Amino acid sequence: MPADTAGDWGFCLPSLASAVLDEAGRVVHWSSAAAALLALDADEVLGRPATELLAPGEHPECTPDGLARSGEVRARLRHGGGGAVEVFLHATEAAGEAGGLVLLGAPAESATECGQGVALLRALLAQDHLGVAVHDAALRVLSVNEPVGDIPMPKVSVAGPAGPEESGAEPFEDLLRQVLETGRPVIDEEQHLYVHGVRRTVAHSVFPLEHARGHRSGVLSIWRDTTEEERARRHLHLLHESAIRISATLDISQAARDLADVLVPGLGDFAAVELAEAVLVGDEPPKLLGGGSQHLVRAAGATADGGWPEGMLPPGAALPPLRDDVNLRMVQRGEATVTDLRGAIEAVGEQQAGMFIPDGGHSLAVVPLWARGLLLGHAAVWRIDNPEPFSEEERTLLTAICSRAALTLDNARRFQHEHRAAVTLQQRLLPQGSTDSVAVETTGSYRPARSGGGISGDWFDVIPLPGLRVALVVGDVIGHGLAATAAMGRLRAAVQTLAAMELDPDDLLHRVDDLVEQLAAEARPEQQDTVGATCLVAVYDPVQRRCTMASAGHPPPLLIAPDGSARLVEVPPGPPLGVGGMPFETRSVDVEPGSILALYTDGLLKQYHGDDLDAGMRRLADASGALPPSQPLEEISANLLGHQEDDHADDIALLVARTRAVPRRDTVLWEYPAEAAAVGEARSDVLGQLASWGLDETAFTTELIVSELVTNAVRYGGGPVSVRLIRAPHALICEVSDASNTQPRLRRAEETDEGGRGLWLVAQMATRWGSRYRAKGKTIWTEQAYEGLPFMG
């Protein structure tokens, strides 16, 4: 093999064999290493031609003459045990008159390894951007190549202590010793050094070195400057963290706080997020250019130590007017700016410097929060402990983080704007919070959703009915946003209209169910599945002291008796409104005066036990048992709702009513057969009762009304005929019932008509009148208002 292809063999002492040839090419010296390499003793070799050592077929270069010419060859030599051994041979002319050759040989495998090791070490030592050092077993440096730049070779104690501007010697020495003792290499372990006052990151790799017998003779250490790589990884992680953390909320204030917490300590030691006042309430910010009042509020701030510097503008405070400055105009145009302490003082002025500049701050970056063509505000980041100023790369990173944050803030602003509009519309469509009537005292509460899907159309209603009765209604529209609010308004109007027709609760829900089905049919195909609602209607009669209820997929009402015992009233659960095809059922319960009746939406149950509504109802009933029924309704409502303002994801509507009853002495009932004589008896009975109540001034009109209504009942309705008088504050109620289901109709009689004037006369003399169906027959009622007479109840 030619010498130029043999490679760099190196000097392999452990396996080096030697022999001497005379001028005739005979072996005159044979070392013990040669005997071990070829398994041939000196007796078998000495005096014999060296060509007998060659394996058959070897090239002429391997002969003594060829060796003398080339100096180095790779040859296959005969092995004493059979076969051949591949070796590298090096020939040198012997000194003296005898002449001849001195041969040095080594196994080709070990020689190749030695040559490759030498070549590898030379290649490593020739690198400009890698530091390479070879250490012996005592960790002394045998060879070293320091990289180009400011990163020095890490020191170990045996080689001298680290300089005053370098750190990390002891950890590096421990690392070398660890690899030397365990034999396990370490790859790219990073350490932070301060070189000439600048923080650098160095990655160390350490490998064990072993000699031919397998014993560790030292270590090879390689180090490189990974400051830029580490900074790039940190910046990428920061960008990823900001994207996840800031975009997780639709609350403007929380998004501002998250942004400040990302910037500190990610990029600085102090950060402030300042937003336009209009943005904080969901409106678009004003368009400004130049100094003066910026209408900004410091929405959030963060510091490295968690405290707030004394004298600095705190979160929640409005910013004072700012002077016109080139950096301010850059930010207003949507460009990030970086400046030093002097530039910051010039921008805000000496007098206001303490409000904006933290102690020790030396480098400032101000980044606009720009989204969809709107300048929502800006973020300001100061460096205090970190001695390095903001770089151009960091300015770009800040811009990327704040751009994403601005989109989140704008989404939160738009959500808040829509949320506020929906809440305002919802509250305008709801009735007044408190009512006070003969039947009940009520307090209604509505809490809009603070997170999640937004407003979902919960409502409550208190509808006065004839006969001192009252309808208590609570409902929950499927869906969210303005569409749900609009649907709620339509359903509330429908329930009020149908309740005025004095329908029973189950019949009322049936009619509303038809309306919801019609609304679903009118909706676009993709919105038909979101049209629907749950609803509970409870009609309370203070005369009978009875409450009749029907449910359309709604949670049952809560009833707290005057003795404090609480229970959920089991109302047959009908289907939600809009399902259709199934009937609704009623449940009637006797209610003592002074009882508390609470109607609510499922958002209240989630306050008690999340999405497990059954467990929420049990906990609601348990909590209600500890409430004194004599408490003011506002306090009972507040206790049921809970005082915490948590981030509930669903609306809550709660209607709390304290029942009352009409005293027995303020109501009287008579029953007559369907005979002509009943008219006179009814007039007489009524006049006597009015006299006992002290209502003589209403006697004439009441006598006429009773006469007309009983006459019609006897003539057209059939018996039995009942008459009931109810004395209420400022009104006298008269009810006449018969067995007919024919609805009376008011009309104007012609001059020649013999009848048809009775209801017309009744309508003229009564404040209002109407009729309602009963299980059998109907009831016609009238109300006559009066003033100045005492209510004897």
Steps between C-alpha positions, in 0.01 A plus 500: 500500500646842414620709788263790429196275554617344822382794709647637819583187701608675816744347749324204664738402781293221659497287183823611322715212367857527362740303283839558330597379154854475364601613152398161361150535639542239775356551847778563749288639789150396612328672796268329746219731381558374144493140624167566677355679197572217251519204742853425370793458739844641423633145424251474217588835348860602560732444203217439260396734213244754601299416188402171669298710748277635223163338434462361147414755232644807668619791285863581425476808719493266801843350423811644667588685182149643474504600866834672453352706218157589645576506872139408598269228370198300608575130477352160578745284698486127565375399843655203679165352581381523139345780305634853471528816707452842344757750628644839423882489447741790530857450368810702590854440374727370776801712589853361473703298252279192530208686340162334475154610618331559832131405481229627733154347469160518664166329439314681225186536715673674793714707268190618315333590828804695610514680168133585508530623859785730407310628197186555707687691769673714240165574335344599832791717598477675165139620560454872555157484671556199724718486807679167538720381785660165582540434874701224662388294797598785732286736290808686382472649152710317244371669185264791456348715228296799625222617267495836334301752709461599862436154645817389684597144569324382818752466780551221750664526837816310401556741214441818703196689629251681281560865433294771672278550195435130439280259687414133478844342571387273783193359319720432196762320709227291660371414155844382382550292812153346468570381144848374595361295788182363339606473136163641393527793260312827548355675196427875477460582867449876514657741748469876531816711516558870533781608274601866518169567675293336225294188567588216264374142472749220436412139415752238622544149361744268680611152380716242679837402340623140519838351402547166329452293815162661566605714798377863512798724451322838494211691347434704189299820558330700227323829566322747280318831537124432488389844618307571182349151490392525862354845439311374193356208699402731784335744262311222323381363834394848609307555178328163541418566866357842420281358223353238734472711813369827361249349258332294773263776616237741373542731797684821406655560841612139534656504152695815594622335822603187309698709253685681781577167671642359175725800443638478856732318545497379141651814350535758774484585868202738492202513263187712473205450266307817429166491316260761372215574739250416224656155449447407865123544458484326161499806270740600223795714607537859375744572219773729630830631368737707706517601864235602747245287679520146361188377690705203620470295819776283645308174475767266639858489623759247607836515678773243549465500880119515503484837677412837353755783494409792723396811312431324171160519336305200638271269301155651461624859488450728200810625320570874515542696175820417312725739312532471125797277421636312201482169689137568598409567139675180390291297744181679390582399143539136607881477525695361795773720643802436720675772697731551797448678829582844359256457213226387740549806722481729198178330389306530828673801651698541822193567715318184393807274478435341840152390386633309199866405560592240766816541706794348317321479167745549215336360185137546391294336227153634417288287269157600362199273548371530145212288368273537198617856440433611859759609755366341819791617714861397552730290715813646661785274619799614708827321570652557844711204616577370152790721385445444128288747302216377280629364172336526161413131522327557834313799362369272224403237758317760710312614192393142423382438858312828519341445158348174620402659829333788315282256304396335827427837656296607199306174503433556871397859427256393230366220719448744785325742265259232382466364851414846633247555221339163569492564876351846448232363268435211736461728800272735306279206406477371857241635746582710804686312769242527782121493512251519784141382465221344703614153393878516523804712569772422242863573425653405167872478429692454178872428471643499148763245410855625555674247276430217260236544233358826633139610562256211461158663539397415857194689622248527780160666517227585746160531326195626698185305422131565579372384835816621675687206353853533366705302247868443583707410194866412445658379175827430322543538124730262312794673334706808580544862405263753356297234319421331831410835655264582214339156529459556873314826436259329259434211739445731796248703301322179393483370857361832624236504225393142562500548876262793457261253334494320838614169357606223733881459519503180294279651228712814500821298445331306222419825317855632550638169375308550175652847471854369549444236234388775265810705580718197429330449166564863410869483597777418255585127478829532689322682787193279541666274759577799723139629522339385823469570869412357838234667709315467830162667564351517850159662565437588863147568632508691833132429562531123473863514619594262228772498231459318168814434297609355166852446366648487150828325573586741780650431847237472776424798725618525859243540778604620847222469757454759778659255746821501291467155344601499134415261218497483123146477360480204266336637187445252215787581262354570157719532189683825425314752289544427131506119527124462445280193493484444878257639759586709803368412847418716800574456868307686769627552854354678800721788609491656845513878526856617562653218297791567261468379144823514293506449123842489330691400188762225481783753524426521874541125539841514330605742773438221750637195318631572152329306222345240734153659522354230726774552757459875458128475583573296812758751618265789423228341713748436783627859488147636496411318822736731689329819377246664732183553292438828683817653353457781246462354153812685379708319761346162419568558131860605569557191717364268232708665228817506707704811565800391295537660157654201329546439130167318449454389141120509500234758574310483829141613544345471845149600607425489872139552621355517850138390491211678663135404547167682491341473848197274516281788614582694180347243269152344480346241268132419423354232279153506338293276276446611141161653573359849454470547875878470529541851362315664789671283761840589358423874509383476860801302616744734329342816643512353849868407469595843366329662795695283745825594324416870501488521121151651467623748241565211258161337565311644203752404231577166658128415525456579131807299395397195704144522368613504137759222536277265703213558258722397207631200692146378584377563146795364296746321725316253715544421864626502747583872497755632752576856603822597679596839639861585591587813688848613400688822566344768279292251299191284531506180295181327395504154337198319355549139385271265308521161328521629143823514298361763264724805490303826559542765232460875540304668217301817438123432485286664231203721598252233404680213683324369809825378667878513471555798728588318822877453445519849354355642824736283706800628304394860557458465875806281578859613493579188298341165432577165338432130502694179546428135456491256788523122497123507451338820385626857507533800731422862412674748727493874554711743699375827644766739625429713804709741705486640850342190654694300758623154415383282783737209431 
